[in-house]
Amino acid sequence: MNVTAEKTVRDLAVENAAATKIFEKLGIDYCCGGNQSLDEACRAANLPLHQVLDSLEIAKQTTRLEQKPNDWQREPLADLIAHINGTHHKYTREEIARLGPLFVKVCSVHGQNHPELAEIRAIFAGLAQELAMHMMKEEMVLFPYILRMEESVIQKEPILPPPFGSVQNPVSMMEHEHDSAGAALRAMRQASSGYSAPPDACISYRTLYKALAEFEADLHQHIHLENNILFPRAIAMEQAN
């Protein structure tokens, strides 16, 4: 079997940032479900392995010709955390604030003919509440500790023991909450038939579905950066010191 096919989806996403766009388009879970091999992921999604491999190779070649993206496997953890906060956390908060009123508008007009809207709205409201608490815990507890730990390593000073025993403890909690968020995203996608707006959908309805699809893609990338890069690097740093 092709070596790439035997690699985990997580490893492929870490090695090549462009792969995440391919996985997103094909519906392959590279964040919470990234531990499966590419071959297993393709079989689960009923996708021809050779076509996915071709798409990944094209994306890899295209990336080489374009401006080189940040290598988050090597950049300082402080820079990665700043990126997560300034890009993904900021986007998540802004979209939650924008989509709430949009849900109200669309549900009031189309809710009677499309009862699935109420279900999607309820799932999103629960997800929004969970994400608000989740991001606050990261920004107030986990991220500051990782920053202090990295600073100590750079300064060649002893790492102060964390109040939570080990960085693995809050990481495990964050990963569990990521799994919950992933389940909510899948439930919304299923209830909306893949965010496919019905024929009678107005512009607000279509805008809502487009925004939810973009919210899903951003959250996948957000979780990928944490689960697959930030958290493993933080754990390795703690264990090495």
N, C-alpha and C positions, 0 to 999 in steps of 0.2 A: 504494500500500500504506500501511496505517496506520503513522504515525511510530514508535509504540511497537514495532511488529512488526519494524521495521528496526534497533532498538537491540539491542546485545548483551545477553545474559542477565546478564553481569557488571555492566553499567551499570545495569540495572533493579534488580539486587540491592543495589547501592551506593546508588541513589537512594531506595529504599523497603525498609527492613528487613523489612517484612511480606511482601514478595515472596518472600523465601527460604523461608518456610513453604509458600507455594503451590508453588514449584518442588520442594521436598522431597516434598510430597504427590504430585505428578505424576511424580516421577522425572526431573526435568530437572536436569542437572549445571550448577550455577551457580558452583562453585569452580574445579576444575581445567579444566573444559570451558566456562568462561564467555565465551570469545571469540566464540562463534557467535551469530548473531542469533536473536531470539525465534522468528521465522518458521522458520529452519533447525532450531532445537531442537524446535519443535512437529512439523515434518515427520519428523524423526528418531525422535521418540517416538510418532508416529502419533496426535497429539492435534489436535483442531479448534482452530485459531488463535483464532477468535472467542470460544470458551468460556474459553480461557486469558486472553485480554484482559479479558473480563468479570470473571473471578476476581481478576485483578490490580487492576482498578479498584475492586472492592468492598473488597479488602484495604486499598487506599490510603485510601478514604473512612473505613473503620473505624479506621485508625491515627490519622486526624486527630481523631476523637472520643475516643480513648483518651489515656492519659498519653504525652506525647512521649518516644520513646526517645532514647538518646544518639546524637548526630550524630557518628559516628566520623570523618567527613570533616573535621570542624572542631575536635573536642576535641584537647587536647594528646596527642602520641604517647606521652608518659609514662602518661597515663590509659588509653590503648588497650592498651598493653603490660601495665599492671597488671590490666586486665580479662582479657586473654588468659591471663595467668599464674594469676590468682586464680579464674577461672571455668573455662576450657577445659583448661588444663594440669592443674589440680587434679582436675577431673572425670575426665580421661583416666587419670590415675594411679590414682585410687580405683576406677574401673571395671575396669581391667586386673587389679588385685589381687582384686576381687570375682569377676570372671568366670572366672579361672583355676580355682579350686576347683569352681565350678558346672559348668564343662565336664567336669571329672573325674567328677563325680557323674552327670551326664546320659549321658556316653559309656559309663560302666560299666554302666548299666542298659539303655540303648537302642541302644548302638553296634552290636550284632550285627544288629539288624533295620534299622538306619538307618546304613549305612556312610558316608553323606555327612557325618555328625557328625565323624568323624575328619578328613575333609578340611577342614571349617570350623574345627575346633580347630587344625589345623596352620597354616592361613592366619592365624588370629587370633594364634597364638603368634609367628609371624614378624612380623606387624604390630606387636604389642606391643613386641617387641625393637627394631624400627626406630624406633617412636615414642619410646621411652625415650631413645635416643641423640639423636634429632632434637630433642626438647624440651630436653635438656641443652645441646646446641650453641647453641640459640636463647638460653637463659637465661644461659649463661656467655660467649658471644662476640657474637652479633648484637644481641640486645636491649640489652646494656650500651653497645655502641657507638652505637646509635641514640639512647639516652638522653643520652649525652655530647654527641652532635652537636646534639641539640635544645637542650640547656642552653647550648652555645656560641652558638647562633643567638640565643637569648633574651638572653644576656648581651652580644651583639654582639662576640663574640670569635672569633678564627680557629678553624676546625675542625681539630683535630689529625688528621694523615693516619692512616688505619687500617692495621693490620699486614697486611691482606688486599688492599691496593691500592685497592679501591672497594667500597662497600656492595653494589654490584650482584653481586659475586662470591659472597658467602655467600647472598645472596637467590636467585641462580640455583640454588645447591645445595639450598636449602630448598624451592624450587618443584619441583625434580626429585624430591625425596623426597616432596613432597605428591602428585605424580603417581603415585608408587609406592603410597602409602597409598590413593589413590583406586581404583587397580586392585585392591588387596586387598579393599576394601569391595565392589566390584562382583562379585568372585569369590565372596565369602561370600554375598552376596544371591542370586546365581545358584544356588549349590549348595544353598541353603536354600529355593529356590522363593519368594523374596521374604519370607523369615522366616514362612512359613506352616507352623505346627505340624501334624503328622499327627494323625489321629484317636486314635491310641494314646498321644499325648504326655501325660506327667504334668505336674503343676504346675511342677516344676523345669524341665522341657523348655520349657514355654510361657514361663516366666520368663526363661530363657536367650535365647530368640528375641526376646522383647520388649526385653530389655536390649541385645541386639546391634543392633536397629533404632534404639533411642535413641542408642546409641554412634555409629552411622553418622550420624545427624542432627546430633549435636553436633560430630562431626569435620568434617562439611561446613561448618557455621557457623564453626568454628575456622579452617579453611583459607581460607574466604571472607574473613574479617577480615584475615588475613595477606596472601594473594595479591592481593586486590582493593583493600585500603585501606592497611594498614600499609606494605607493601613499596613500592608506587608513591609514597606520600607521603615515605618515607625517601629514595628515589632522587631525587625531585624536590628535596628539601631539600638533599641533597649537591650536586646539579648547580647549584643557585641560589647556592651559597656557595663 
